[in-house]
Amino acid sequence: MYSKKIVIRYTPDIVQQPIICQLVKQYDLVFNILKARIFPRREGVIVLELNGLKENFDNGINFLKKMGLQVEPLSKSVSQNIDKCVHCGACTAFCPTGALSFEKQTQKVLFDPEKCNGCEICVSACPVRAMEINLL
Amino acid sequence: MKKYKVKKTFHEINEKIKEGRAVVVTAEEMIDVVEKSGDVEAARKIDVVTTGTFSPMCSSGAFLNIGHTSPRIRASRVWLNDVPAYGGIAAVDCYIGATEVVEGDPLNSVYPGEFHYGGGHVIEDLVSGNVIKLRAEGYGTDCYPARKFEKNITINDLRNAILFNPRNAYQNYNCAVNLSDTTIYTYMGMLRPRMANANYSTSGQLSPLFNDPYYRTIGVGTRIFLGGAQGFVAWPGTQHNPNAYRGANGVPKEGAGTLAVVGNLKEMTPEWLAGASILGYGVSLYVGIGIPIPILNEEMARFTAVKDENIYTQVYDYSMDYPKGLSKPLAEVSYKDLRSGTIVIDGKKVITAPLSSYYKARQIANILKEWIEGGKFILGEPQQTLPSVEI
């Protein structure tokens, strides 16, 4: 089984079409919606966790791209700005997935993008604005 | 006078530092030294223990002298990147406070306010060497005729820039929780409802005043690490309170001593002075401070060996009790528990998070250690120690 969190971006012209359901129907993938938004100009963004066979996953992603959607791993949209982070750890109590945690030995704050679900709570909790999320 | 088995003076230790013979350890390392060899032996062996803290510290700011303009101005109102600075000091002197918010900020009218920029960020921009828009207004006098002045400057264009923080390095601080049903936004950070998290803000066993609980060696004139440069303790800080409730080891179990500190901002770096935006509360400044503690006798060895499990603080409800001014702690917890990631209050497991960076505090203690070992940092003997209490 293969599992990955992805960000899908819609343009206004296809935001109305039923697309995600095809991932289940045609590609036998299980999805979990972590976040979904439609913006005022009708462009949209969905954060999904997809589970299934690696082959089906790849085919499903190709399908999405063929439909004209932009797809990228969630880990590409979220980052810890190392120059700004002061390693206080204020974020660690809020991160629901454990993506942000203390490294025991050094007491540095580590970010594991693979665990992140894009909830953005760390952005609000960080006093030096070191967490950067770009879901648009 | 107490009789000590080991007796050293500032002068003797400074002579050793100059000769490169001083033995220096950090407050973390001192714990093991005293555990292994006892306080008397440790006091013979160790000359200086270094400490550190890196935390948002309100009650910080800088005196800036912008230099005389031509024609001259009596700059009564001053802005730096649109953040107001206090100009009522002299013609071209002003004070930029860490918690001053940029003009036009929506504040908490869009709740919770984001507070992107303020005095703390101006100070960070100054020490980063970034260009800052300086704007001043005067009312015009015979000697200072100009009424307006505007210029893009960097810290190098300032005649003087002096960091002067009236209250830093708090000896202990509350742990904050929220018992209400909605998220609240405080200077202790975001607090989720029904005690979902507990925030605290000191570096525990590494924190300067925990290692000299009665201020025996710290006072006016103590040389310190401040914002990456060498600075000084200028005075007891505002709200300095030696009469706080203390444990058997002398360590206060609530907010107690504070320091007013001073140093040359031009020598400081953004690594150790960083602007902070605290959601729904406002802006502040992260300040890095390290204080060397001379081991004058075995008592100082014992004090500097204090560890997290023997340092306690009080937990307060920031939704009701604290804002109302009722000081009724919910619980007492140790820094060992706080730093473990969870504490237990009334049988409930609560996730903890610091606002203070232990990583940076440790770096500061190590830098200070290198400075002293390398003979680059001489201890400053206090001209007067801080108000304290008898044991």
Interface residues (C-beta under 8 A of the other chain):
Chain A: K84 V86 H87 C88 G89 A90 C91 T92 A93 F94 F102 T106 Q107 K108 V109 S124 A125 P127 V128 R129
Chain B: F54 S55 P56 P112 H116 G189 M190 R192 N197 A198 N199 A274 G275 A276 S277 I278 L279 S284 Y286 G341 I351 T352 A353 P354 L355 S356 S357 Y358 Y359 K360 R362
